[in-house]
């Protein structure tokens, strides 16, 4: 699985594009681990230290990080979680 990343206007937010459907319709915004209990994908992403927000759309996942952390340190963990999620066959929500 090849996951593309795309910058956003907010330097603390990156868009991850896995090339798979994430949600069939709409979007869902999770602002905390507690709010993500219905989403196996978002819950796993919040387990990564430094992830502060997860936004799911039909074809991308947007992740916001804590400002003091560097994307180069977070990206490998985020990519691993996304790949493992799709390998598991679990739904995003």
C-alpha positions as CSV (number, residue, x, y, z in Angstrom):
1,X,0.0,0.0,0.0
2,X,1.3,3.4,-1.0
3,X,0.1,6.3,1.1
4,X,0.6,9.8,-0.3
5,X,0.9,12.8,2.0
6,X,-0.2,16.3,1.2
7,X,0.5,19.6,3.0
8,X,-2.4,21.7,4.1
9,X,-2.5,25.5,4.9
10,X,-2.0,24.6,8.5
11,X,1.6,23.4,9.1
12,X,0.4,21.3,12.0
13,X,-2.0,19.3,9.8
14,X,-1.1,16.8,7.1
15,X,-3.4,15.0,4.7
16,X,-2.8,11.2,4.3
17,X,-4.2,9.7,1.1
18,X,-4.2,5.9,1.2
19,X,-5.9,5.3,-2.2
20,X,-8.7,3.4,-0.5
21,X,-12.2,4.5,0.5
22,X,-12.2,5.7,4.1
23,X,-15.8,6.7,4.5
24,X,-18.6,6.0,2.0
25,X,-20.1,9.5,2.5
26,X,-19.5,12.6,4.6
27,X,-16.8,13.4,7.1
28,X,-16.1,12.9,10.8
29,X,-13.9,15.1,13.0
30,X,-12.4,13.7,16.2
31,X,-10.9,16.2,18.6
32,X,-9.8,13.7,21.3
33,X,-9.2,10.0,21.9
34,X,-12.5,9.9,23.9
35,X,-14.5,11.2,21.0
36,X,-13.0,8.5,18.7
37,X,-14.3,5.4,20.6
38,X,-16.6,4.5,17.6
39,X,-13.7,4.5,15.2
40,X,-11.0,1.8,15.3
41,X,-8.9,3.8,12.9
42,X,-9.0,7.1,14.8
43,X,-8.6,5.4,18.1
44,X,-5.4,3.8,16.9
45,X,-4.1,7.1,15.5
46,X,-4.7,8.8,18.9
47,X,-2.5,6.2,20.6
48,X,0.4,7.9,18.8
49,X,1.9,10.5,21.1
50,X,1.5,13.9,19.5
51,X,-1.7,13.3,17.5
52,X,-4.2,15.9,18.6
53,X,-7.0,15.7,16.0
54,X,-8.1,13.2,13.4
55,X,-10.4,14.0,10.5
56,X,-11.8,11.3,8.2
57,X,-13.2,12.0,4.8
58,X,-14.2,9.8,1.8
59,X,-10.7,9.5,0.4
60,X,-8.3,11.0,2.9
61,X,-7.3,11.2,6.6
62,X,-6.2,14.5,8.0
63,X,-4.0,14.4,11.1
64,X,-3.2,17.4,13.3
65,X,-0.2,17.2,15.6
66,X,1.1,19.0,18.7
67,X,3.0,22.1,17.5
68,X,6.2,21.2,19.4
69,X,6.6,17.9,17.5
70,X,8.1,17.3,14.1
71,X,6.4,15.5,11.2
72,X,9.5,13.5,10.5
73,X,9.2,11.8,13.8
74,X,5.4,11.2,13.6
75,X,4.9,10.2,10.0
76,X,6.4,6.7,10.2
77,X,4.1,5.8,13.1
78,X,1.0,7.3,11.4
79,X,1.8,5.5,8.1
80,X,2.2,2.2,10.0
81,X,-1.1,2.6,11.8
82,X,-3.0,3.3,8.6
83,X,-1.4,0.3,6.8
84,X,-2.1,-2.0,9.7
85,X,-5.7,-0.7,9.8
86,X,-6.4,-1.6,6.2
87,X,-4.7,-5.0,6.6
88,X,-7.0,-5.8,9.5
89,X,-10.1,-5.4,7.5
90,X,-11.8,-3.3,10.2
91,X,-14.0,-0.4,9.1
92,X,-12.9,3.2,9.8
93,X,-16.1,3.7,11.9
